Amino acid sequence: MADARPRLPVSYDLAVDLICRAARRSDFAEIITLLERCFDEAAPGFFAAQTGHDSTFRLRHARVAVIDGRIAGYVRIFARRMVVAGLAVVAGGIGSVATRPDLQGRGIATALLEDAVARMRQERMEVSFLFTGIPAFYERLGYQILRQPEITLPRATARSGGASLYAVRPAAAGDLPRLLAIYRMATGDATGAIIRTPRGWTDAQHWLDERPALVATRGGVVVAYIRSRCRDFGHQILEAECAPDHADALSALVRAVAQETCSCDALVASVPTTHRLASLLRRLPEARETTDVRHPMMLRLLIDDPDITTAFARATIYFWNSDRI
């Protein structure tokens, strides 16, 4: 069968004519147009917000492929810090991978990913991670799938339950230090957890399109929180954490999320395997669990460190949807 994909003009030789470099400010109108064309399912303004409202964004991390003076492809490195066996390591998330439609299938994305890996190594990043619907492509580049369970159940089932000792209310701006403290207590030695800052938490809310977070209080003190958003496949729990000895607060928060007005009939959570939220959801009637998810997490080690290799091989990976890129 003949190859029906668009071909590069004969004058283009990728080995000669393709240039991978850092993006310039003047490139971004073209980059945003490319991303919106390649990811038409994204909400309007998503990519502009992800760039303009992320305090970690650096031009050197925005990598472009250029042919004949035009942007042919784009990939962004998201600089993060990740907990591995209780220690902080520098990690590079890969996202917004896009190739101009008339040039797809010609190795441009591969060239950009190799350029991004070289950039991450130059900056001494130790781990790279991503989420994708085409894992086979990234496996060829050295990434490996790390699976976490996705649990789905009817929202009506999650609404059931008796009276709670916890009061639930929307989070207020003044709650953020307490929410970050709860998150740190829960993830201090959890391999795969992203280390949060106040700015990073508020930055992400510009593009996550999430509902206002809910908090559970006991005696007026915030002891747990939950973050969620409505998607076409279900009302998605982005994360939920609680202070020690307050696991029951998660039940109150799940019920509150299930009672929110939403067009979705299902509650969906991608959750660390051994997390208390996973145990809670598994106990509810009609809960279904799978690790065969639409967009699995993938990981590539960028340095030869036996301690990091062992940690990822043996530990339960701890990663929330709210840290996806």
C-alpha positions in Angstrom: 0.0 0.0 0.0 1.3 3.4 -0.9 2.2 5.8 2.0 -0.6 8.4 2.1 1.1 10.6 4.7 2.3 14.0 3.5 5.9 14.0 2.5 8.5 16.6 3.2 9.4 18.6 0.1 12.4 17.0 -1.6 14.4 20.0 -0.8 14.1 19.2 3.0 16.7 16.9 4.5 16.0 16.5 8.2 19.6 15.8 8.9 20.6 19.1 7.4 17.5 21.4 7.4 16.0 20.7 10.8 17.2 22.9 13.6 16.2 22.2 17.2 16.7 25.2 19.5 15.2 27.1 22.4 12.0 29.0 21.6 12.0 32.8 21.4 9.3 35.1 22.6 8.5 35.9 19.0 7.8 32.2 18.3 4.9 31.9 20.7 2.0 33.0 18.5 3.0 30.3 16.1 3.6 27.8 18.9 0.2 28.4 20.5 -1.5 28.0 17.1 0.3 24.7 16.5 -0.7 23.3 19.9 -4.3 24.3 19.5 -4.4 22.7 16.1 -2.8 19.4 17.3 -4.8 19.3 20.6 -8.3 20.5 19.6 -9.8 18.8 22.6 -8.0 21.3 25.0 -10.1 24.1 26.4 -9.7 27.5 24.7 -6.8 29.3 26.1 -5.3 26.3 27.9 -1.8 26.4 26.3 -1.5 30.2 26.6 -2.4 29.9 30.3 0.0 27.0 30.9 2.8 29.1 29.5 1.8 32.5 30.9 0.8 31.4 34.4 3.5 28.8 35.2 6.3 30.5 37.3 8.7 27.6 36.4 8.5 28.3 32.6 11.8 29.1 31.0 12.5 29.8 27.3 15.4 27.3 27.3 12.9 24.6 28.3 10.6 25.4 25.3 12.2 23.5 22.5 11.2 24.0 18.8 12.1 22.3 15.6 12.5 24.8 12.8 12.5 24.0 9.0 12.9 26.8 6.5 12.3 29.5 9.2 8.9 28.0 10.3 8.0 26.1 13.5 7.7 22.4 12.5 7.4 21.0 16.0 7.4 21.8 19.7 8.0 20.2 23.1 8.2 21.7 26.5 10.2 20.6 29.5 8.4 21.2 32.8 11.1 21.6 35.6 9.9 19.9 38.8 11.4 18.4 41.9 10.3 14.8 42.7 10.7 12.8 45.9 12.6 9.5 45.3 13.2 7.3 48.4 12.7 10.4 50.6 15.1 12.6 48.8 14.4 15.5 46.4 15.7 14.9 42.8 15.4 17.3 39.8 12.9 16.0 37.3 11.8 17.1 33.8 8.3 16.5 32.8 7.6 16.3 29.0 4.5 17.8 27.6 2.9 19.7 24.7 4.6 17.5 22.2 3.3 18.6 18.8 4.3 18.4 15.1 2.9 20.4 12.3 0.2 18.0 10.7 1.7 18.2 7.2 5.1 17.1 8.5 4.0 14.3 10.9 5.6 10.9 10.7 9.0 12.2 9.5 11.0 12.0 12.7 10.5 15.6 13.9 9.1 14.6 17.3 11.9 12.1 17.8 14.5 14.7 17.1 12.8 17.1 19.5 12.6 14.5 22.3 16.3 13.7 21.8 17.0 17.4 22.0 14.9 17.7 25.2 16.7 14.8 26.8 20.1 16.4 26.0 18.9 19.7 27.5 17.6 17.9 30.7 20.9 16.1 31.1 22.8 19.4 30.6 20.8 20.8 33.5 21.5 17.7 35.6 17.9 16.6 35.7 17.9 13.0 37.0 14.4 11.8 36.0 12.0 12.5 33.1 8.3 11.7 33.2 5.3 12.1 31.0 1.7 11.0 30.3 0.7 9.8 26.9 -1.9 8.0 24.8 0.8 6.6 22.5 3.2 4.8 24.9 4.8 2.7 22.1 6.4 5.9 20.7 8.0 6.8 24.0 9.1 3.3 24.8 11.3 3.5 21.7 12.9 6.5 23.3 13.7 4.7 26.6 10.6 5.6 28.7 8.9 2.8 30.7 5.2 2.6 31.7 4.5 3.0 35.5 0.9 2.0 36.2 -1.4 3.4 38.9 -4.9 2.1 39.3 -7.9 4.1 38.1 -11.1 3.5 40.1 -14.5 4.3 38.7 -17.9 4.1 40.4 -21.4 5.7 40.1 -21.7 9.1 41.7 -24.9 7.9 43.3 -23.1 5.2 45.1 -20.5 7.6 46.4 -23.2 9.9 47.8 -24.4 7.3 50.3 -23.2 7.4 53.9 -24.2 8.4 57.4 -23.5 11.5 59.5 -19.9 12.6 59.7 -17.8 14.1 62.5 -16.3 16.4 60.0 -17.6 19.6 58.5 -17.0 20.2 54.8 -16.7 23.6 53.1 -15.0 25.2 50.1 -11.3 26.0 50.6 -10.4 29.6 51.3 -7.3 31.4 50.2 -6.0 31.4 53.8 -6.2 27.6 53.9 -3.3 27.2 51.4 -0.4 26.9 54.0 -2.4 24.2 55.9 -3.2 22.3 52.7 0.5 22.3 51.7 1.4 21.1 55.2 -1.0 18.2 54.9 0.4 17.4 51.5 3.9 17.4 52.8 3.0 15.2 55.7 1.5 12.7 53.3 4.2 12.7 50.6 7.4 13.3 52.5 9.0 9.9 51.6 6.7 8.9 48.7 8.6 8.0 45.6 7.2 9.9 42.6 5.5 12.7 44.5 6.1 16.2 43.1 7.3 18.7 45.7 4.8 21.6 45.9 5.3 25.3 46.5 2.5 27.9 47.1 3.2 29.5 43.7 3.1 26.1 42.0 -0.3 25.2 43.6 -1.9 28.5 42.5 -0.2 28.4 39.1 -1.8 25.0 38.2 -5.3 26.2 38.9 -5.1 28.5 35.8 -5.0 25.5 33.5 -6.4 22.5 35.4 -10.0 23.8 35.1 -10.8 22.3 38.5 -13.6 22.9 40.9 -12.9 24.9 44.0 -11.2 22.5 46.5 -13.2 21.3 49.4 -11.8 20.9 52.9 -12.9 18.9 55.9 -12.6 20.5 59.4 -12.7 19.1 62.9 -13.0 21.6 65.7 -12.5 24.4 63.2 -9.1 23.0 62.0 -8.6 21.8 58.4 -7.6 18.2 58.5 -8.2 17.0 54.9 -8.9 18.3 51.4 -10.0 17.1 48.0 -9.6 18.5 44.5 -11.7 17.6 41.5 -12.9 18.6 38.1 -15.7 17.6 35.7 -14.7 15.7 32.5 -16.6 14.0 29.7 -15.6 10.6 31.1 -16.6 11.4 34.7 -16.2 13.7 37.7 -12.5 13.3 38.2 -10.8 13.3 41.7 -7.5 15.0 41.1 -6.2 14.3 44.6 -7.2 13.9 48.3 -5.0 14.0 51.4 -5.6 14.1 55.1 -3.7 14.7 58.3 -2.6 11.7 60.4 -5.5 10.0 62.3 -8.2 11.7 60.1 -8.6 9.2 57.3 -12.4 9.2 57.9 -12.5 12.8 56.7 -11.8 11.4 53.2 -15.2 9.7 53.2 -17.0 13.0 54.0 -15.1 14.7 51.2 -15.8 12.0 48.6 -19.6 12.3 49.5 -19.4 16.0 49.1 -17.8 15.8 45.7 -20.3 13.3 44.5 -23.1 15.6 45.6 -21.8 18.6 43.5 -23.8 19.6 40.4 -22.2 17.9 37.4 -23.3 16.4 34.2 -21.1 13.3 34.8 -22.7 10.1 36.2 -19.4 8.5 37.2 -16.7 9.4 39.8 -13.2 8.6 38.5 -9.9 8.6 40.5 -6.4 7.7 39.4 -4.8 7.1 42.8 -1.6 5.6 44.3 -2.2 1.9 44.8 -1.8 1.9 48.6 -3.4 5.2 49.3 -6.3 5.5 51.8 -8.5 7.0 49.1 -8.0 3.8 47.0 -9.0 1.6 50.0 -12.1 3.8 50.6 -13.2 3.7 46.9 -12.6 0.0 46.5 -15.0 -0.7 49.4 -17.9 1.1 47.7 -20.5 -0.9 45.7 -20.0 -1.1 42.0 -16.4 0.2 42.1 -14.4 -0.9 39.1 -10.6 -0.8 39.0 -8.1 -1.0 36.2 -4.4 -0.2 35.5 -5.1 -0.2 31.7 -5.6 3.6 31.6 -5.9 5.9 28.7 -2.8 8.0 29.4 -0.3 6.0 31.6 2.6 7.6 33.4 6.0 6.9 31.8 9.4 7.4 33.3 13.0 7.5 32.0 16.1 7.7 34.2 18.5 10.3 32.9 21.5 9.3 35.0 23.0 6.0 36.1 22.1 6.0 39.8 21.5 2.6 41.4 19.6 4.1 44.3 17.1 5.9 42.1 16.8 2.8 39.9 16.1 0.6 42.9 13.6 3.1 44.4 11.5 3.1 41.2 11.7 -0.6 40.8 10.5 -1.4 44.4 8.4 1.5 45.6 4.8 2.2 45.0 4.7 5.2 42.7 2.9 8.1 44.3 1.6 10.6 41.8 -1.6 12.7 41.6 -3.4 13.9 38.5 -3.1 17.5 39.7 0.7 17.3 39.0 0.2 16.2 35.4 1.5 18.6 32.7 
